[in-house]
Amino acid sequence: MYTFRISEIIQQPNHNISIRFEDVNGEFPSYQSGQFLTLAFEFSEREVRRSYSFSSSPYVDEPYEITVKRVDNGEISRLLHHKTKVGDEIQVMEPQGLFTYIPSESHTNTIFLFGAGVGVTPLFSILKTALVAEKHSKVVLIYSNSSKEQTIFYDELLKWQEAYPDRLHIEFIWSNSKNLMTARLNRDYILSLLRTHLYEGDEAVFYTCGPLFYMDLVRFTLLGMGFPEETIKRETFHFPEEEEDEDEKEEEPVDMTSYDIVLKFNGQEYPLTIPYDKTILDVGLEHKIKLPYSCKSGMCSTCISQVVKGSVRMDYNEVLTDREVENGRCLICTSHPTENGTSIEVY
C-alpha cells in the first residue's frame, strides 16, 4: 500500500470531481496511461476498495489525478465528493489495469478514442501520452455527452487541440444538438469518421470506454469493417453500489455443493472450502489471506488467476478473452469451483 495526500479537488461537470495527489513518502509508483488506481478505506474492521481511472498522464509533468463520478447510493463516491478535503491522506494500491497505451517514438498509429461521459477519463490519459511521447501518431477523440455544459475536460481538451492541430481531432457529440444526424453516435457516424480520419495504409487502434451498449456499437461496427479484434480495447466502468433489479433476473439452476480447493499465493498453499454462495475471493479474504482485488465484480484485471487443476465457473467476466478462459484463466472475485480438488494459483 502507498499513502497519497490530496493536494487539490477540482469540481467537474455532471457530478464529477478530479482529485490530485502529492507524495507523502517519496514512493509514488509508476503507472501506464489508461490504468486505474484503487483506493482502500477502513471502516472499523471492514475494508472497502474502489477503483478510479487516471486522468493524468505519466508522460506529462502533472500530478497523479483521478476523476470520480458521484453515485447516488455510492458509499465511497459520496465520501470523496462530500467529506474528503485537501490534506487528507488515502491508502492506495499499485496501479492496475490492462486498458493501456504504451507509446513508442516509431509508432505512426491513428488512435481512435471513443468515450461517453466519465468514460473519457482513461482516454484523456491516453490522448496526452500519445501526443507528448510520440511524434507521428494521430489521435481522434469521439466524445459523447448530453450537452456542452456537461462535458468533462472541455476547456482542457480544446487547449490540447490548439497545441496539436495537425495530430489531434476532437469530435464532440452532444445529444441536445439540433442536428439529429450527429446528436448520437451511430453506425453511419462511425463509418463517416473513419473515412475522414483514416487514410489507406494507416495502422489504426481503437479504445472505447462507456456504457456496454455504447462500446458494443463501436466494437460490432469495427469488426464488421474488418478490423482485427485485438486492435479494439474497451474499459468498463462499474459502480458496485448499483444493484440489479431482482425482478429482472432469470431463475437458473443453482449448484448448492461446497467444494474443497487449494489456493496458491505468494509461495504458500491454502486449503479452502468454498460454499456455493461465496466466491473464491470471499472465502480467501475471510481467512485473512491478503489477496489482490479491486472491483469484486469481474470488471477489472486485479485478481486474474490460473486454474492449475479442476475447473471453475464465473458469475461475470468483462476482462478475459474466450481463449484465456479456455486456457484456465479466471477472476477469483466472481469464480466458484465446480469440482473437488480444484487448484488455483493467484498471480
N, C-alpha and C positions, 0 to 999 in steps of 0.2 A: 504493500500500500504506500501511496505518496500523500503528502499533505500539501494542499493548494490553498492559497489565501485569495479571496475575492478582491480584485483591485478596482473593478468597475462593473456596474449593471446598466445596460443600455435598453431603454424601452423601444420595442419594435411594434409595427402594426399587427393587427389581428391577434391580440392576446399573446404576443411572444416577447421574450426578453433575450438579450445576448449577455452572457456572463464572461468576464475576462478574469484571468488568474495571474498571480505573481508567485515567484518562487519563495519557498519558505526555508528549505534546507539545501538548496543548490542541487536538487536531484530530479529536475524535470526530465521525464522520459521522452525519447524521440517518438515521433508518430508519422504516419503517412497520410497524404491527402485522401479524404473520404472516410477515414476511420472515425470511431466514436470513443467517448470517454465514459467510463462507468463510475458513478458517484455512489458511495456507501454511507448509510446513516444508521446509527444505533438508537433504538427506542427501547429502554430497559434491556431485556435480553433478546430483543428481536432486531435482526439486521434487515434492512431494506436497501436494495440496489436498483438504480435506474441508469439507463444509458442515453447519452445525447451526443449527436454528431458534432465534430469540429466544424466551425465556420471559418476558422483561421487556416492559414497555410504554413507548413514548416519551411517553405522557401521564401517567405516574406518576413521582413523584420517587424513582427507584430506579436502581441501576447497570445497565449493559449486562449481560445474563445469557443464557447459552445452556445447554441441557441435553443431555447426551451419554450415549447408551447404550453400555455395553461390548459389543463384538462379539468373540467368542472368537478369531477369526483376524484381527482388525482392527488393522492396524499403527498407525494414529493413535489409535483409541479406547483401545487398551491404553496407548499413550504418555500420553494425557491422564489416564487412570484411575490409572496406577501410577507414573509418573515425573515428571509435572508437579506443581509446587508453587507456593504463594503467592509472589509476587515475580517469577516467570518472565515474560519478555516474549515475545509471539507476534505474528507478522506476519498481518494480516488484510486482506481486500479490502473494497471498497464493499459495503454490504448489498444483497442481491438478492432477487428472488422476486416472483411475481405473485399469490400466495395472500395477499392483503392486505385489510384492512378500514380504510377511510378514513372517520372519523366526521364527523358534521355535527350541529349543535345542532337542526336542523329534522327530523332523522330520527325516525321513530316505528316503526322496524322491530321485528320479533320475529326475533332472531338465533338460529338453531339450530346448535349446535356438536356434531358427532358425532366422538368421539375414542376410540381404543383404545390402551392402554399409553402409550408415549412419544409417541405421536401427539397427546397433549394439549398438547404444548409450544407450538406456534404458536397453538393455540386459547386457551391461558391468556393469551397476549399480547393476543389479540383481545378476550377477555372483559373484561379490565381496561380496555382502551381504550374499549369501548362503554359501560361503566358510568360511567367517570370523565368522558369527553369528551362524553357525550350525557345528556340529562335524561329522555327519554321512552322510549327503546328498551328492550326487554326481552331478556334473554339466557336461553336454555335450553341447558345443557350436558348432553349424554348421553355418559357416560364409562364405558367398559368395561375391566375388569381381571379378573385371576384371583381376587383377594381384596382385602379392605380393606387388608391389610398390604402389598400390592404396588402400592398406588395412589399415584402420584407427586402431590405438592402437596396431599395430602388435607387436612391441617390448614389450609393457606393458603386452600384453596377454601372451607372452612367459614367462615373469617373473612370472606371476601368475601360469602358468602351471608348471614351475620349483618348485615353492613353495608348490604346492599341486598336486604332480604327481599321487597320488592314488585316488584323488577325482575330478580332472578336466581333461577332454579330449577336445581338440580343433580340429575340422575338418575344415581346411582351404580349400575352394573351389575356384579355380581360373579359369576363363573361357579361359585363354590363355594356359591352361595346354595341353600338347601333348596327355595325356590320355583322350580321348573324353568321356569315361565312367564316369569319375569323374570331368569333366570340368564344369558341371552344375548340380544343384540339380534336381533330378527326382524321380519318384515313387519308382523305384527299389533301388535307392541310399538310400532313406529314410528307406525302409524296411531293408536294409542291416545294416544301422546304429543302428536301434532299436534292431535287432537280436544280434548285437555285444555288445551293452552297456546296454541293459535292461534285467535283469535276472528274472526268474519266481518268482512271489511273490512280486517283487518290485513295489512300487507305483510311477507312472510317472505323471509329469505335463509338459505342453508344452507352450512356449511363442514364438510368431512369430512377426517379425517386418520387413517390407519391402514392395515392390510393391504389389498391390492387387492380381495379378496373382500368385505371389510367395507364398503369405500367403494362397491363395485358394488351391494351390497344396498341401501344408503341411496339411491343415485342412481336405480336402477331403480324403487324404491318411490315415490320422489318424482315421477319422470317419469310413472309410472302414475297418480298422483293429479292430474296436470295442471299441475304446477309447471314453469315455463319452464326450459330447460337453463341459461340464463345466470344463474339465481339459485342454481345449485348449483356450488360450488367444491370442489376437492379438492387435497390436497398429499400426495405420495407420499414416504415415507422409503425410501431405498435405501442399502444398505451395500455399497460396491464390493468389499469383501473376500469377500462371499458369492458363490461361484461356482455356476453351474448344474451339474447332473449331466449330463455329456456324453452319457450313455446315453439321456437323455430327449429330446434334440434330434432333430428330424426332418431327414433329409437333404434339402437343397434344391439345385437347380442353382446354381452359382456363376459369375458373370461374372468371368473372370480377366484382363480387359483393364485396362491402365493408361490413364488419361485425363489430358489436359492441360487445366488450368483457369487462370483468373485470379482471384486473391483480392484484393479491395479492402478496405483497412483503414487508418484514420487518414490518409486522403488519399493513400495510396500503393497501387500495384498490384504484386502479386507473382505471377509466372508459376510455377505448380507442376505437377508430375506426381504424380498420386495412384495408387499401386498398389492393386490390388483388395483387399488385405488390410489396408489402413490407411484411417483416416478423414481427412477434410479437416483436422480439428484436429490429428491426429497429425503430419501432414506439415508443417503450419504451424509447430508447436512445434519440429520437427526443424530448421527453417530459422530458428530463433531469433526468430520473429515473436511478440510479446507479446500473443497473442490472449486474449480473455476466456473463461474456462471455470471450471467448478467440479466437477460430479459426473462428467463424462465418460461418462454412461450414459443421457442423454435424459430425465432426471428433473427437472432444474431449467430455468430460463429464461436462464441466464447467457450462453449462446453463440448466442442466436437471431440468424439472419442472413437475407438476402434473396437468392434466386436471381434475378439480373437477366437472365441468358441461359442457355439449356440446361436441364438437369434433374439431380436427384439422387434417390437413394433413401436412406431412413433405416433403420438396423437397429432402432431403437426410438424412440418418441416418446410421452412422457407429458404433454406440455405444450401443444402446438399443436392447434388445432381442425382439423377436416377442411377448412373453408373457408380457414383460414390456409395450410394446406399447398397447397391448390389455387391460392392466390394467390402461391405461391413462397417462403413462409417455410420455414426449415429449422433444424435444430440441427446445427451443424457437428461436434459431438462424436460423432455417430452417422451422419453423412452420407458417402455415396460418390457421385461424379459418374457419370452414365450415358452421357455423350457428350462428345466433344472440344469445346473452345471454351466450356465452361460458365463463366459469370462469376458470382461470389458477392460480395455486399457485407456485411461484418461490421459490426454496429452498435457 
